[in-house]
Amino acid sequence: MTGFATRQVHARSAGRDDAGRATGAPDPAASGHVVPRATPVYLTAGFEFEEWEQAAGHFGAGEGFAYTRTGNPTTAAVEQRIAALEGGADALFLASGQAAVTVALLGLVEAGQRVLAASSIYEGTRGLLLENLPRLGIEADFVDDAADPAAWERAIRPETRVLFLESIPNARNDLPDLAAVADVAHAHGLVLVVDNTLATPYLLRPIEHGADVVVHSASKFLAGHGSVLGGVVVDAGTFDARASGALYPHLVAPSRTGGPSVAERHGGRARLAYLRETVAPRFGPTPSPLNAFLVGQGIETLSLRVARQSASALEVARWLAFRPEVASVDYSGLDSSPSYALAKRYLPDGQGSVFTFTLHGGAPAARALVEAVQVFTHMTHIGDVRSLVLHPESTSHVLRTPAERAASGIHPGTLRLSVGIEDLPDLIGDLDRGLAAARTTRKETP
Ligand SMILES: *Cc1c(COP(=O)(O)O)cnc(C)c1O
């Protein structure tokens, strides 16, 4: 008999006997003996090499699974599902949306180069561009009027390597003309990265409009249940070594040992392969396979949730727009929105469920509403099945100057809603209660 310590880690585990010795019998959980219908959670740090050659094959040609930081079957299954939904060639799942944005950018730019981004982007991404990447020698430029392709064209410099925007910007819902910005990027051989978190591939697939790379915070709509964080980078598989190799030399240079370049080995998928082989496993924002699994569970109901949330959001936005306490509603599905024409073109199936509205009564009115609502949850998150409310001026956008906030459509009386799947009358009734409370503060304020 083997010793206890040996047995406590091996006894009767996959393909082993009572002593923990390999029997050569197939692992029932990994073979055709059982056929799980849902993707199993391979919650394991690593994978046994069954043959001597397999080990070298993994470290040489990257074959198979060896260690979860470089790949895991549960995570891979979710990656392939998301790639398919976005119309991409391949995807890489990461520990958070922030990790996805960081890894995507670090695979494209190096010291001395620049990222060109819409100034309306998510505050975490903006902070990365303003505070973190500059310490690595990567600077950022910002386009204020992201809806104007000519503004992007004017802002491109010789060092620019990435154009970055969000398909539905938060907070203002001022939509970009994706295809036109993609044309600007491609005319310079550059990559357009689109954060598609608020739209989801159900409402909009940026790759169909020319985007090269799509990123998501999977913590939001893809998961939907609000119980885990995750992020994903999807690549269109369109890397063209001849047209763009000089701009992205790391993708076309021979490997460290003089072997073939990433582009020679992976062709159009070179960008994503570089992230998978060289960026993500080294910087290390590996997701738990359990979290990947839970995001995968969420994705199975994505269309049902997003269709309902978008339809409810439109009704809520229309209702708010006619209320005397409300100064403005920024929702691209309203025909009063400057983005209405772009919404018709890019978001015909629904305009999303995250938007802002501004109260006449300023911050006191906003506070009264937040404190009065009972169905909406006061928290910083979006895309949840639950409806959420947040006051951006004092929270998500507190690091911006008042002028920057105003340019982003954030005023003292502005509130952001993420509309969930609850029954519409309950949501309207709750906001009605909130607006009544907001009205009281107006009378008290001289
Ligand atoms: C939340 C969010 C992120 C960051 O994602 P995390 O999963 O929170 O790290 C990035 N972009 C957008 C648009 C987001 O809403």
The ligand as an ORCA input file, in Angstrom:
! r2SCAN-3c Opt
* xyz 0 1
  C     -17.612     47.376    -16.426
  C     -16.979     47.785    -17.700
  C     -15.633     47.499    -17.975
  C     -14.749     46.834    -16.962
  O     -15.180     45.541    -16.719
  P     -14.958     44.761    -15.313
  O     -15.513     43.422    -15.598
  O     -15.695     45.531    -14.260
  O     -13.487     44.750    -15.062
  C     -15.135     47.872    -19.200
  N     -15.890     48.507    -20.116
  C     -17.193     48.808    -19.888
  C     -17.979     49.518    -20.927
  C     -17.780     48.461    -18.680
  O     -19.059     48.773    -18.438
*
